[in-house]
Amino acid sequence: MVRSIRALALFWTVFLSYGFEWLLSRVLSAERVARRSERAHRRNARRLMLGFSSLGGVFIKVGQVLSVMGTFLPAAYAEELEKLQDRVPPRPFSEIEGRLIEAFGADARSRFGSFSEQPIAAASLAQVHRATTPEGREVAVKVLYPKIDLLIRRDLRVLRWILPVLKWLVPVSHAERNLDQLEAMLARETDYAHERRNIERVRAIFAQRTDVVVPQIVPELTQAGVLTMSFEEGIKVTDVGAQREQGVDPDAVARLLVEVYFVMLFDHGVFHADPHPGNFLVRPGPTLVILDYGAVEDVTAPLAEGMRTVVLGAITRNDDQILAGLERMGFVAEGGDRELLKRIGREYLRALSTVKIEDFSKLDRDVVEKLSGYRQIRGRLREIMRSVEYPEGYFYVERTLALLFGLVGQLAPRTGLPGLVLPHASRVFARGFVIPVPGGGSHPEPADGVQNGGRTPGQSGS
């Protein structure tokens, strides 16, 4: 209860801060309002970051999601909340041992040859320990935090309590879908039977390739909230210096990463929905090691078809085609103002045409605002939101694209994700677009216009 009260106090402090600024905006000049708003965004973004970090658990996950999905949030929120990607202190081993005993019984430690009490990775829902099997094989043991299910239920209840206020501030249609999809994502990420199936599924996709490594499950040491898999070594994917020392070209790593996503998405209708740096390691070759499979999602036919149409429209600068793609994806609310959205899209394309990026790893604030489209919606947010709804399933797609954009930008700063995607997109469109349907079959579309640097052992948490 105390935790819920602290969370509610945090949110209401932010809401009341903006309420006070709104009252002042009635009497102050536009210039002073703009300056005060910028300071309020900075202050409240930092307030949320510190509050989420203190609360931990689901709120760290919420902050991480917002940091890469804040399309309608001021830039200050992304800048502050992205700090939560690295602010996850490990739990004491006494707590973790309780989960091991719950899974394997009182003699849980005896099931392993050795078990390090010091975690090699910690995240918002679980942490990972290095161990060996009785035969001496090195393994990574991912352990779900005790009572995390209870914390998730309580924290989601708090978020649902404040949802009516959020809907008033940002009146997007079906806003509940975001929270529903966050709840579904958390349920899957804490279900290790589900993650085990995801690992086997992705291992099958890349079974014939030597340049992609997926960990192998150790069934006899996997039970309930404990997932044991082969221990994988490699260089942290963002440690470009260490990669070059090992003779690995970071640009080649970026190309391989983008290719892996195209294979998953367009050949198998599935994608790894959590591509943050802690989930990838690199070996000479290059070889890509993919970790953490709590978030592996199917792409729906409407989303895939809509994205294809939007990409083609962006390439040809056809705003009618972009709007058609957004409608196919499910972004346009029933009865929404299509002309308004078309005008916003046209303004965004015009702004995008002025963006010249020489280094995707160092984007200044002006470029970030142009890429996000924030300038096009500023001052018209409520009007625009009445014409927009959040499509089912896009929660995961947006998060994935945002994380990939940043990760690829660090590996290939001159080319970035847009430059590496275009050759793959051209081949997909040229051969005809086929959307794999989960469970078999396909939907055809015709073609038309937490590791250390260096040589690092690693296994990610959730």
C-alpha positions as CSV (number, residue, x, y, z in Angstrom):
1,M,0.0,0.0,0.0
2,V,2.8,2.4,0.9
3,R,4.4,1.8,-2.5
4,S,1.1,2.5,-4.3
5,I,0.7,5.8,-2.3
6,R,4.3,6.8,-3.2
7,A,3.5,6.1,-6.9
8,L,0.3,8.1,-6.8
9,A,2.0,11.0,-5.1
10,L,4.6,11.1,-7.8
11,F,2.1,11.2,-10.6
12,W,-0.1,13.8,-8.9
13,T,2.9,16.0,-8.3
14,V,3.6,16.0,-12.0
15,F,-0.1,16.6,-12.9
16,L,-0.5,19.5,-10.4
17,S,2.7,21.0,-11.7
18,Y,1.3,21.2,-15.2
19,G,-2.0,22.4,-13.8
20,F,-0.3,25.3,-12.2
21,E,1.5,26.1,-15.5
22,W,-1.8,26.0,-17.3
23,L,-3.3,28.6,-14.9
24,L,-0.3,30.9,-15.4
25,S,-0.6,30.6,-19.2
26,R,-3.9,32.4,-18.9
27,V,-2.2,35.6,-17.8
28,L,1.4,35.4,-19.1
29,S,2.8,36.3,-22.5
30,A,3.3,33.5,-25.0
31,E,7.1,33.9,-24.8
32,R,7.1,33.5,-21.0
33,V,4.7,30.5,-21.2
34,A,7.1,28.8,-23.7
35,R,10.1,29.3,-21.4
36,R,8.2,28.1,-18.3
37,S,6.9,25.1,-20.2
38,E,10.4,24.0,-21.2
39,R,11.5,24.3,-17.6
40,A,8.5,22.4,-16.4
41,H,9.2,19.6,-18.9
42,R,12.8,19.3,-17.6
43,R,11.8,19.4,-14.0
44,N,9.0,16.8,-14.3
45,A,11.0,14.5,-16.5
46,R,13.7,14.4,-13.9
47,R,11.1,13.9,-11.2
48,L,9.6,10.9,-13.0
49,M,13.1,9.4,-13.7
50,L,14.1,9.6,-10.0
51,G,10.7,8.5,-8.8
52,F,10.6,5.5,-11.1
53,S,14.2,4.6,-10.2
54,S,13.3,4.6,-6.5
55,L,10.1,2.6,-7.0
56,G,11.8,0.0,-9.2
57,G,10.0,-3.0,-10.7
58,V,7.3,-2.2,-13.2
59,F,7.9,1.5,-13.0
60,I,11.4,1.1,-14.3
61,K,10.0,-0.9,-17.2
62,V,7.4,1.9,-17.8
63,G,10.1,4.5,-17.8
64,Q,12.2,2.4,-20.2
65,V,9.2,2.0,-22.5
66,L,8.4,5.7,-22.4
67,S,12.0,6.7,-23.1
68,V,11.8,5.0,-26.5
69,M,8.1,5.4,-27.3
70,G,7.5,9.1,-26.3
71,T,6.2,10.2,-29.7
72,F,3.9,12.7,-28.0
73,L,6.2,13.6,-25.2
74,P,8.6,16.5,-25.1
75,A,12.3,15.6,-25.7
76,A,13.2,16.2,-22.1
77,Y,11.3,13.0,-21.1
78,A,13.2,10.8,-23.5
79,E,16.5,12.3,-22.4
80,E,15.8,11.7,-18.7
81,L,14.0,8.4,-18.8
82,E,16.6,6.7,-21.0
83,K,18.8,6.8,-17.9
84,L,16.6,4.1,-16.5
85,Q,18.0,1.7,-19.1
86,D,21.1,1.4,-16.9
87,R,19.6,2.1,-13.4
88,V,18.7,-1.4,-12.2
89,P,20.5,-2.5,-9.1
90,P,20.7,-6.2,-8.5
91,R,18.7,-7.9,-5.7
92,P,20.5,-9.6,-2.7
93,F,21.3,-13.2,-3.3
94,S,19.2,-14.2,-0.3
95,E,16.1,-13.2,-2.3
96,I,17.3,-15.0,-5.4
97,E,18.0,-18.1,-3.4
98,G,14.4,-18.1,-2.3
99,R,13.3,-18.4,-5.9
100,L,15.8,-21.2,-6.6
101,I,14.4,-23.1,-3.5
102,E,10.9,-22.5,-4.8
103,A,11.8,-24.0,-8.1
104,F,14.1,-26.9,-7.1
105,G,13.5,-27.6,-3.4
106,A,15.6,-27.1,-0.3
107,D,18.8,-28.5,-1.9
108,A,18.5,-26.2,-5.0
109,R,22.2,-25.3,-5.0
110,S,23.2,-28.9,-5.2
111,R,21.5,-29.2,-8.6
112,F,24.4,-27.1,-10.0
113,G,28.1,-27.8,-10.1
114,S,28.7,-24.2,-9.0
115,F,26.6,-21.1,-8.7
116,S,28.0,-17.5,-8.4
117,E,26.1,-15.4,-6.0
118,Q,27.2,-12.2,-7.8
119,P,24.9,-11.5,-10.8
120,I,26.3,-10.8,-14.3
121,A,23.2,-8.8,-15.3
122,A,20.3,-7.2,-13.6
123,A,17.1,-5.9,-15.0
124,S,13.6,-4.7,-13.9
125,L,12.1,-8.2,-13.6
126,A,14.9,-10.6,-13.2
127,Q,18.7,-11.0,-12.9
128,V,21.2,-13.5,-14.4
129,H,23.8,-15.5,-12.5
130,R,26.7,-17.6,-13.9
131,A,26.8,-21.2,-12.9
132,T,27.9,-24.7,-14.1
133,T,26.1,-27.9,-14.5
134,P,27.2,-31.0,-12.5
135,E,29.2,-32.0,-15.6
136,G,31.0,-28.7,-15.6
137,R,29.2,-27.0,-18.6
138,E,29.0,-23.2,-18.2
139,V,25.4,-21.9,-18.0
140,A,23.6,-18.6,-17.4
141,V,20.7,-18.8,-14.9
142,K,18.0,-16.2,-15.3
143,V,16.0,-15.9,-12.1
144,L,12.7,-14.1,-11.8
145,Y,12.5,-11.8,-8.8
146,P,10.4,-13.2,-5.9
147,K,6.9,-11.7,-5.6
148,I,7.3,-9.8,-8.9
149,D,3.8,-11.0,-10.0
150,L,2.3,-9.3,-7.0
151,L,4.2,-6.1,-7.6
152,I,3.1,-6.0,-11.3
153,R,-0.5,-6.4,-10.3
154,R,-0.3,-3.5,-7.8
155,D,1.7,-1.2,-10.0
156,L,-0.7,-1.8,-13.0
157,R,-3.6,-1.0,-10.6
158,V,-2.0,2.4,-9.9
159,L,-1.5,3.1,-13.6
160,R,-5.1,2.3,-14.3
161,W,-6.2,4.7,-11.5
162,I,-4.4,7.5,-13.2
163,L,-5.4,6.6,-16.7
164,P,-8.5,8.9,-16.8
165,V,-6.2,11.9,-16.1
166,L,-3.8,10.8,-18.7
167,K,-6.6,10.4,-21.2
168,W,-7.7,14.0,-20.5
169,L,-4.2,15.3,-21.0
170,V,-3.6,13.2,-24.1
171,P,-7.0,12.2,-25.5
172,V,-6.0,9.5,-27.9
173,S,-8.7,7.0,-28.8
174,H,-8.4,3.6,-27.1
175,A,-5.5,4.8,-24.9
176,E,-6.3,1.7,-22.7
177,R,-4.7,-0.4,-25.4
178,N,-1.2,0.9,-24.4
179,L,-1.8,-0.3,-20.8
180,D,-3.4,-3.5,-21.9
181,Q,-0.4,-4.3,-24.1
182,L,2.1,-3.4,-21.4
183,E,0.2,-5.7,-19.1
184,A,0.3,-8.5,-21.7
185,M,4.0,-7.9,-22.3
186,L,4.8,-8.1,-18.6
187,A,2.8,-11.3,-18.3
188,R,4.8,-12.9,-21.2
189,E,8.1,-11.6,-19.9
190,T,7.5,-13.3,-16.5
191,D,6.3,-16.6,-18.1
192,Y,9.5,-18.6,-18.6
193,A,7.7,-21.4,-20.4
194,H,6.7,-18.7,-23.0
195,E,10.3,-17.5,-23.2
196,R,11.5,-21.0,-23.6
197,R,9.2,-21.5,-26.6
198,N,10.5,-18.2,-28.1
199,I,14.1,-19.4,-27.8
200,E,13.3,-22.6,-29.6
201,R,11.3,-20.8,-32.2
202,V,14.2,-18.3,-33.0
203,R,16.8,-21.1,-32.9
204,A,14.8,-22.9,-35.6
205,I,14.8,-19.8,-37.8
206,F,18.6,-19.4,-37.7
207,A,19.5,-23.1,-37.3
208,Q,21.3,-23.2,-40.7
209,R,23.3,-20.0,-40.0
210,T,26.7,-19.9,-38.3
211,D,26.7,-16.1,-37.9
212,V,23.7,-16.0,-35.6
213,V,23.8,-17.6,-32.1
214,V,20.7,-18.3,-30.0
215,P,21.3,-19.8,-26.5
216,Q,20.4,-23.4,-25.9
217,I,18.0,-24.3,-23.0
218,V,19.1,-26.6,-20.3
219,P,15.8,-28.4,-19.6
220,E,16.8,-30.2,-16.3
221,L,17.7,-26.8,-14.7
222,T,14.7,-24.9,-16.0
223,Q,11.7,-24.7,-13.8
224,A,9.0,-22.1,-12.9
225,G,10.8,-18.8,-12.4
226,V,14.2,-20.1,-13.2
227,L,15.5,-20.3,-16.9
228,T,18.9,-22.0,-17.5
229,M,20.6,-21.7,-20.8
230,S,24.0,-22.1,-22.4
231,F,26.4,-19.4,-21.3
232,E,27.4,-17.2,-24.3
233,E,30.4,-15.0,-24.6
234,G,31.1,-12.0,-26.8
235,I,31.8,-8.3,-27.0
236,K,29.1,-5.8,-26.0
237,V,27.4,-4.7,-29.2
238,T,28.0,-1.0,-28.5
239,D,31.7,-1.5,-27.6
240,V,32.9,-0.4,-31.1
241,G,36.5,-0.1,-29.9
242,A,36.7,-3.7,-28.6
243,Q,35.1,-4.9,-31.8
244,R,37.8,-3.3,-33.9
245,E,40.5,-4.7,-31.6
246,Q,39.1,-8.1,-32.4
247,G,39.1,-7.4,-36.1
248,V,35.3,-6.9,-36.3
249,D,33.9,-4.2,-38.5
250,P,31.0,-2.4,-36.6
251,D,29.4,-1.5,-39.9
252,A,29.2,-5.2,-40.8
253,V,27.7,-5.9,-37.3
254,A,25.0,-3.2,-38.1
255,R,24.3,-4.8,-41.5
256,L,24.0,-8.3,-39.9
257,L,21.6,-6.9,-37.2
258,V,19.3,-5.3,-39.8
259,E,19.4,-8.5,-41.9
260,V,18.5,-10.6,-38.9
261,Y,15.4,-8.4,-38.3
262,F,14.3,-8.5,-41.9
263,V,14.6,-12.3,-41.9
264,M,12.5,-12.6,-38.7
265,L,9.9,-10.0,-39.8
266,F,9.4,-10.7,-43.5
267,D,10.3,-14.4,-43.8
268,H,8.7,-15.6,-40.5
269,G,6.3,-12.9,-39.3
270,V,8.0,-12.5,-36.0
271,F,10.5,-10.1,-34.3
272,H,12.6,-9.7,-31.2
273,A,10.8,-6.8,-29.6
274,D,13.5,-5.7,-27.1
275,P,16.7,-4.8,-29.1
276,H,18.5,-2.8,-26.4
277,P,22.3,-3.1,-26.3
278,G,22.3,-5.5,-23.3
279,N,20.6,-8.1,-25.5
280,F,23.3,-8.5,-28.1
281,L,26.9,-9.7,-28.1
282,V,29.3,-9.8,-31.0
283,R,32.0,-12.3,-31.9
284,P,34.6,-12.2,-34.7
285,G,33.1,-13.0,-38.1
286,P,31.0,-11.0,-37.3
287,T,28.7,-13.3,-35.4
288,L,25.7,-11.9,-33.6
289,V,24.6,-13.5,-30.2
290,I,21.0,-12.7,-29.4
291,L,20.0,-12.8,-25.7
292,D,16.7,-12.5,-23.8
293,Y,13.5,-13.8,-25.5
294,G,10.8,-12.6,-23.1
295,A,9.6,-10.2,-25.8
296,V,9.2,-12.0,-29.1
297,E,6.1,-10.9,-31.0
298,D,4.2,-11.9,-34.1
299,V,3.5,-9.1,-36.6
300,T,-0.1,-8.8,-37.7
301,A,-1.0,-8.6,-41.4
302,P,-2.5,-5.1,-41.1
303,L,0.6,-3.7,-39.4
304,A,3.0,-5.3,-41.9
305,E,0.9,-4.2,-44.9
306,G,0.5,-0.7,-43.5
307,M,4.2,-0.3,-42.7
308,R,5.0,-1.4,-46.3
309,T,2.7,1.3,-47.7
310,V,4.0,4.0,-45.4
311,V,7.6,3.2,-46.4
312,L,6.7,3.3,-50.0
313,G,4.9,6.6,-49.5
314,A,7.9,8.1,-47.6
315,I,10.3,7.0,-50.4
316,T,8.1,8.5,-53.1
317,R,7.0,11.4,-50.9
318,N,3.3,10.6,-51.4
319,D,1.3,11.8,-48.4
320,D,-1.9,10.1,-49.7
321,Q,-0.1,6.8,-49.7
322,I,1.4,7.4,-46.2
323,L,-2.1,8.2,-44.9
324,A,-3.5,5.0,-46.5
325,G,-0.8,3.0,-44.8
326,L,-1.5,4.6,-41.4
327,E,-5.2,3.8,-41.9
328,R,-4.3,0.2,-42.8
329,M,-2.3,-0.1,-39.6
330,G,-5.2,1.2,-37.6
331,F,-4.0,4.7,-36.6
332,V,-6.9,6.7,-37.9
333,A,-9.8,6.8,-35.5
334,E,-13.3,6.2,-36.7
335,G,-14.7,9.6,-37.7
336,G,-11.2,11.1,-37.5
337,D,-10.2,14.2,-39.4
338,R,-8.3,12.7,-42.4
339,E,-7.6,16.2,-43.9
340,L,-5.9,17.3,-40.7
341,L,-3.8,14.2,-40.5
342,K,-2.9,14.6,-44.2
343,R,-1.7,18.2,-43.5
344,I,0.3,17.1,-40.5
345,G,1.9,14.3,-42.7
346,R,2.7,16.8,-45.4
347,E,4.3,19.2,-42.9
348,Y,6.3,16.3,-41.5
349,L,7.6,15.2,-44.9
350,R,8.6,18.7,-45.7
351,A,10.5,19.0,-42.4
352,L,12.1,15.6,-42.9
353,S,13.4,16.6,-46.3
354,T,15.5,19.3,-44.6
355,V,17.2,16.8,-42.2
356,K,20.8,16.1,-43.1
357,I,22.5,13.6,-40.7
358,E,26.2,13.0,-40.9
359,D,26.5,11.1,-37.7
360,F,23.5,9.0,-36.5
361,S,25.2,8.4,-33.1
362,K,25.1,12.1,-32.3
363,L,21.8,13.6,-33.1
364,D,21.3,17.2,-31.8
365,R,18.0,18.3,-30.4
366,D,16.8,20.0,-33.6
367,V,17.3,16.8,-35.6
368,V,15.6,14.7,-32.9
369,E,12.5,17.0,-32.9
370,K,12.3,16.8,-36.7
371,L,12.6,13.0,-36.7
372,S,10.0,12.6,-33.9
373,G,7.4,14.9,-35.6
374,Y,7.0,16.8,-32.2
375,R,7.0,20.2,-33.9
376,Q,4.1,19.2,-36.2
377,I,1.9,18.3,-33.2
378,R,3.0,21.0,-30.8
379,G,0.1,23.3,-29.9
380,R,-2.4,21.0,-31.7
381,L,-2.0,17.8,-29.6
382,R,-5.6,17.6,-28.4
383,E,-7.0,18.3,-31.8
384,I,-4.8,15.6,-33.4
385,M,-5.4,13.0,-30.7
386,R,-9.1,13.0,-31.4
387,S,-8.4,11.7,-34.9
388,V,-5.8,9.1,-33.8
389,E,-6.0,5.8,-32.1
390,Y,-3.3,3.3,-31.1
391,P,-3.3,0.2,-33.3
392,E,-3.3,-3.2,-31.7
393,G,0.2,-4.5,-31.6
394,Y,2.0,-1.3,-32.5
395,F,3.2,-0.9,-28.9
396,Y,5.9,-3.5,-29.7
397,V,6.7,-2.3,-33.2
398,E,7.3,1.3,-32.1
399,R,9.5,0.3,-29.2
400,T,11.5,-2.0,-31.5
401,L,12.1,0.6,-34.2
402,A,13.1,3.2,-31.7
403,L,15.7,0.9,-30.0
404,L,17.0,-0.3,-33.3
405,F,17.4,3.2,-34.6
406,G,19.7,4.1,-31.7
407,L,21.6,0.8,-31.7
408,V,22.3,0.8,-35.4
409,G,23.2,4.5,-35.2
410,Q,26.0,3.7,-32.8
411,L,27.4,0.9,-34.9
412,A,27.1,2.6,-38.3
413,P,27.0,6.4,-37.6
414,R,27.3,7.5,-41.2
415,T,24.6,5.2,-42.6
416,G,22.2,4.7,-39.7
417,L,19.1,2.5,-39.8
418,P,17.4,4.3,-42.8
419,G,20.4,3.7,-45.0
420,L,20.8,0.0,-44.0
421,V,17.1,-0.7,-44.3
422,L,16.6,0.6,-47.9
423,P,18.5,-2.2,-49.7
424,H,16.6,-4.9,-47.8
425,A,13.3,-3.1,-48.3
426,S,13.9,-2.8,-52.1
427,R,14.6,-6.5,-52.3
428,V,11.4,-7.3,-50.3
429,F,9.3,-5.1,-52.4
430,A,10.8,-6.3,-55.7
431,R,10.1,-10.0,-55.0
432,G,6.6,-9.4,-53.8
433,F,5.5,-9.0,-50.2
434,V,4.4,-12.2,-48.4
435,I,3.3,-11.9,-44.8
436,P,3.7,-15.2,-42.9
437,V,0.7,-16.0,-40.8
438,P,1.3,-17.5,-37.3
439,G,0.2,-21.1,-37.4
440,G,0.9,-21.6,-41.1
441,G,0.1,-20.1,-44.4
442,S,0.8,-16.6,-45.6
443,H,-0.9,-13.4,-46.8
444,P,0.5,-12.4,-50.2
445,E,0.8,-8.8,-51.4
446,P,1.9,-7.9,-54.9
447,A,5.0,-5.7,-55.3
448,D,4.4,-2.2,-56.4
449,G,5.2,1.5,-56.3
450,V,24.3,-5.2,-19.0
451,Q,27.7,-6.2,-20.0
452,N,31.3,-4.9,-19.3
453,G,33.4,-3.5,-22.2
454,G,35.9,-5.6,-24.1
455,R,35.8,-9.4,-24.4
456,T,32.6,-9.8,-22.3
457,P,30.8,-12.8,-21.0
458,G,27.1,-12.1,-20.9
459,Q,23.5,-13.0,-20.6
460,S,20.7,-10.4,-20.3
461,G,17.9,-10.2,-17.9
462,S,14.4,-8.9,-18.7
